Amino acid sequence: MNQKELNTFKDLLLARKEAILKAIKNTKEEGKDYTTNEVGDSVDIASNSYEREVLFELTDNERKQLTDIDIALKNIEDKDFGICGDCGEKISSERLEAVPTATLCIGCQTKKDSK
């Protein structure tokens, strides 16, 4: 992969990282709105509890995405970006455009998913 393509993916990944960090910040702000001091019926309490759980799950997912982005950025730095971690073949540009954090080619990912 040439340097121009690597820079394009780097910019894309950094933009995604920034968007996730902003979303996490917004999620934390929303989480402050859910207080447990309120008196309500059991349905209200369950609903608020569920909403808090969803907020925390989102941040877990976002944490994973951030980790994947950091790995992809490191791979760009090391010039290993776009190389399958299993077979060593080039990951297709189409796959990387769809999933820029992909570390496996479509064939190896399919094998992994079928296990």
TIKOLBA-298827 format. One record per residue (C-alpha): chain; x, y, z. Coordinates in steps of 0.1 Angstrom, whole numbers, plus 5000, padded with zeros to 4 digits. Layout:
<atoms>
> chain  x  y  z
> A  X  Y  Z
...
</atoms>
This chain:
<atoms>
> chain  x  y  z
> A  5000  5000  5000
> A  5014  5034  4991
> A  5019  5063  5015
> A  4990  5083  5001
> A  4966  5054  5007
> A  4980  5049  5042
> A  4975  5086  5050
> A  4939  5084  5037
> A  4932  5055  5061
> A  4950  5072  5089
> A  4929  5103  5085
> A  4897  5082  5084
> A  4907  5063  5115
> A  4916  5095  5134
> A  4883  5110  5125
> A  4865  5079  5137
> A  4885  5080  5169
> A  4876  5116  5175
> A  4839  5109  5169
> A  4839  5080  5193
> A  4856  5101  5220
> A  4830  5128  5215
> A  4802  5102  5217
> A  4817  5088  5250
> A  4818  5123  5264
> A  4782  5129  5255
> A  4772  5095  5269
> A  4789  5104  5302
> A  4769  5137  5303
> A  4737  5118  5296
> A  4745  5093  5323
> A  4746  5121  5348
> A  4710  5128  5341
> A  4700  5094  5355
> A  4699  5097  5392
> A  4690  5068  5415
> A  4676  5091  5442
> A  4643  5095  5425
> A  4613  5079  5440
> A  4591  5061  5414
> A  4573  5029  5408
> A  4591  4997  5399
> A  4585  5003  5361
> A  4602  5037  5363
> A  4631  5023  5383
> A  4635  4993  5359
> A  4634  5016  5329
> A  4660  5040  5343
> A  4682  5010  5352
> A  4679  4996  5317
> A  4688  5030  5301
> A  4719  5032  5323
> A  4729  4997  5313
> A  4726  5006  5276
> A  4747  5037  5282
> A  4775  5016  5298
> A  4773  4989  5271
> A  4778  5016  5245
> A  4810  5027  5262
> A  4823  4991  5263
> A  4816  4988  5226
> A  4832  5022  5220
> A  4863  5011  5241
> A  4867  4981  5218
> A  4864  5003  5187
> A  4891  5026  5201
> A  4914  4997  5208
> A  4909  4984  5172
> A  4915  5019  5158
> A  4947  5022  5179
> A  4959  4988  5165
> A  4951  4999  5130
> A  4970  5032  5135
> A  5000  5013  5149
> A  4999  4990  5118
> A  4999  5020  5096
> A  5030  5034  5115
> A  5047  5000  5112
> A  5037  4997  5075
> A  5018  4965  5083
> A  4983  4980  5076
> A  4963  4961  5051
> A  4981  4928  5056
> A  4962  4898  5069
> A  4973  4888  5104
> A  4967  4851  5096
> A  4977  4844  5060
> A  4999  4874  5053
> A  4981  4883  5021
> A  4969  4918  5012
> A  4935  4927  5026
> A  4913  4941  4997
> A  4908  4979  4995
> A  4871  4973  4995
> A  4872  4955  5028
> A  4894  4982  5043
> A  4872  5009  5031
> A  4842  4992  5048
> A  4861  4981  5079
> A  4893  5001  5082
> A  4902  4983  5114
> A  4901  4948  5097
> A  4932  4927  5105
> A  4921  4897  5085
> A  4913  4893  5049
> A  4878  4882  5041
> A  4888  4846  5036
> A  4905  4843  5070
> A  4877  4863  5087
> A  4851  4839  5072
> A  4870  4809  5085
> A  4873  4825  5120
> A  4836  4834  5121
> A  4826  4798  5111
> A  4844  4783  5140
</atoms>
